[in-house]
Amino acid sequence: MPARGDRIVALIIAAVAILWWFPTRQLAVASADHSPGPGFFPRLVLIALLVLSGVLFVSTLRPPAADAECGDGALATQGQPPAARSRREPVTAALLLLGLLAYALSLERLGFLVATPVFLGGLFVWQLGWRNWLRAAVTALAVAVGVWAMFDLLLEAALPTWPSF
């Protein structure tokens, strides 16, 4: 039954992306100075939605794996019966949403380069099951600095970089 639901969700996402494509045709993709125009990023997001919905749809056609392997070689669901995993999924989703809310609320106060590595590091350890805390911290910091650099240097969009106490 979950595969059927995932297929339906994938088709709905693809349909929404296709429907939203038509209004973006009126927006210029590039401006006169060859920088991204107002239609560039909406189309980029819609293309990403189409690709990801296709990946989701195709992934439902394959038989499910018994256990998913984490980044450090450990099994995320090792030793847990399927019934126990399914009972924990709503709790995990609720905790993840609370974590995202806390991250969003702390972003302005703590700054991007403090809040993001803390959130990502915790996510790597808690949800992905990474056992090496140093690896999680370094990876989270590298991702945060990379995203910050992309926004600041390439897109010239300011992020709240440091804490504002």
Summary of the structure (lengths in Angstrom):
residues: 165
radius of gyration: 19.6
end to end distance: 49.8
largest distance: 59.0
contacts: 406
relative contact order: 0.08
helix: 66%
strand: 2%
